[in-house]
């Protein structure tokens, strides 16, 4: 046997095979997301994001019965992204509607058809540390589709081999999550009180705790109390994620 070290392509192939083997033993979407996050680190991608959309959706508002939006972006960027409504002008979403293959964010940024408002989404993402990335469109039946984003903290172009492996991993993740969509993992609807619904609705509309308190007529501490309860019931790490989950279950509507 040769004692030569593995080449980089061989290591990628081994890691991809390990990812496939590990996902066969996973029965929850959150665990699958963690495995994909670990695999993406092989390509210096600490951040990934997944979201599914219906044909007439302009933004990443989840649809009941679809897999939930899953992402590990910095919380500050998540809050900024949804507060500014960037999911409605995100150029990666527009590009993904009409493309089948993965594409680099830099290609979209430099495209003449990309508007200044759309470029601002990339510029602000870079300011929060997401300096380069790729998007993988994942099209399904009835015009529905999902997007998987992989982001790096450094400038630079993704190599074709890296794009190929990440696209294959994203597709495998998407197909596996689709099998979970009709399971109890997505069907159990959290029970929120009227006040909790009210607070998380205003959170989804981008309001701060102070603003919600003024609108609803309660103290900031009381607002935070209700939002923390919603986060606990939704098993969410941030108020933004809790708001997204409430939208997904149609507990609230914008």
N, C-alpha and C positions, 0 to 999 in steps of 0.2 A: 504494500500500500504506500502511496505517496504521502510524505510528511509536509508537503507544501500547504500553506494556509489557504483557506477558501477564498475565492475571488469575491468581489462585491456582488456581482450578479448572482453568484451561487448562494451567498448569504441571504439575499432578498428572496430567492426561491425557497430556501429553507424556512425563512420566517413566514412566508405566505402559506406554505404547507402547514406550519404549526398553527397559524391563525385558523385555517380551515378545520383542522382537527379539533381545536379548542371550541369552536362555535358549534360543532356537532353535539357537544355535551351541555349546551346552554339552553335554558328554557324561558329566560326573561330578557326583554329588550334592553333593560338597563345593563345587564351583564354583557350582552352582545356589544353594546356601545363601548363599554370599558375595554373589551378585547380589541375593538377596532381602534380605539384611542392608543392603546399600547402598540399596535401594529404600525400606526401612522408615525410613531416616534422614530421608527427605522429610517424615515425620510425627513427627519427634523421638522415634523409637523406636530407641535404640542396642542394645537387647537383644531377641532373638527365640529361641524354643525350639520344637522340633518333635519329636513322639513318636507312634508308632503302638501301638495296643493291641488285643489279642484280646478277644472278648466277655467272657471270665471273668477278665480281668486286673484286679486292683485298683490296681496301680501301673504305673510306666513301665518295668518290666522288658521289654527288647526281645524280640521273637519271631523265631526263625530264619526267614529268607526275607522278612521285612518290612524296610523301610528302617530304618536305624539311628536312634537318637535323636540329634538334632543340636541344639546350643544354644550360645549365646555368652554366657550369663549369667556374672556375676563368679564366679570359681572358689570364693571363700569361701562364696557362697550355694549353689552346686552341692553342695559338700561338706556344708554344714549341712542342706540339703534332703534328701539321700539318707541322711545319717547319722541324722536324726531320723525317717526313714520318712514324710516328708510326702507323698511320691508316693502313699501309700496312703490319705491323708485329704484330698488336695488338692481343694477344692470345685469348681475349674474342670473337673476330670476327671468328677466326679459330674454336674455341670450339662451337660457336653458329651455325655454318654451319651443324654440325652433331648432335646437341642436340635439344630436344624439350622442356625440362624443365629448369627452372631457376637454376643457379649455383652460388656458392660463388667464388669470386676472389681468396680467399685463397686456394681453392681446385685446381684451375688452377696453381697458383704459385708453389704449392708443388707437382704437377704432374711431374713424372720423364720425361715425353715427352716434357715438356716445356723447351725451350732453354734459355740460359743466356740473349740473346738479348730480348726475350719476357719478361723475368722477369724484365729487365731494365725498360720496360714500366710501370709496377706496382711500381717499386722502385721510379721512377721519379714522378709518380702520387702522391705517398705518400709524397714526398718532397714538392709538391704544395698543400698538405692538404687533398687529397683524399686517406685516409689511409685504408679503407676497402670498399667493395661493392659487389653487385650481378649484374648479367646480365640475362636478360630475352630474349631468342630467340623467334621471332615471324615469323613463316613461312607462306608463302602464295603460290599462284599458280605459275606455270612455274619456280619453283626454286628460286623465289625471297624471300627475307626474310628481317626482320628488327631486330634491337637490341635496347632494352631499358636498360640503366644502372642506378642504384641507388647507390650513394656513400655517405659514412660517413666520418666525420673528426676525428674519433677515431678508435683505434684498437679494434677488437672484432668480434665475429661471429654473423651473422644474425640468429635469431631464426626461426624455421620452420614456425611458425604462421605468422611472419612478411613477410617471403618470399612468403607465399601463398597469402596474401593480396596484396602485391606489384605486384606479377605476374598477379593476376586478374585485378588490376587497369591498368597495362601496356597493357594487352590484350584489355580491353575496350577502352583505349586511341587509340590503333592501329586500331581497327575496326572503331571507330568514325572518325579518321583522314582519313582513306581510303575513307570514303564517301565524304570528301571534295576534294579529289585528282583531280577530274575532274571539279571542280568549278572554277570560276574566281579567287578565292583566290590564285590559283597556275598558272593560265594561262597568266596573264598579264605580258608581257615581258618588263622590264625596258629598256629605250633607252639610251645607252652610246655613248659618242663621241669616235672617234678612239684613242685619247690620253688617255681617261679614261680606255678604254679596255686594252691598252698597260700597263698602270700602275697597274691595278688590276690583270692582267695576271702575271706580275713579282712578285706581292704580293703573289699570289697563289703558286708561285714557291719558296717562302720563302725568297725573297730579301727584304732588308731594304730600307727605303726611300733614303738613301745616295747611296746605290748600284743601285737602279733604276735610280736615277738621272744621274749617270755615264754611265749606259747602254744606256739610252734614249737620254742623252745630254741636260737635263734641270736641274734647280736648285732643291734642296731639298724642298724648300717652294712650288715650282710649283707641285712637285710630291705629296706633302701632300694636296695641293689644289684639285688636281684631285681625289685622294683617298677619301677625305672627300665628294666630290660630289657624288662619287659612293656609299658611305655609306648612304648618304641622299636618293638617288634614290632607294636603296635596303632596306631602313628602317632598317639598320643594326647598331648594337651597337659597332662593332669592324671591323677592316679591314679584319680580318680572316673570320668573318661571311659574310661580303660583297663578299669576294672571293668565298666562298662556294655557295652563292646564284647565282653569275655569272656563276659558273660551272653548277649549277642546270638548269639554263635557256639556257645552251649551248652558252652563249654569248662569253665565252672563253673556250679553251680546252687545257689541259696540254699536 
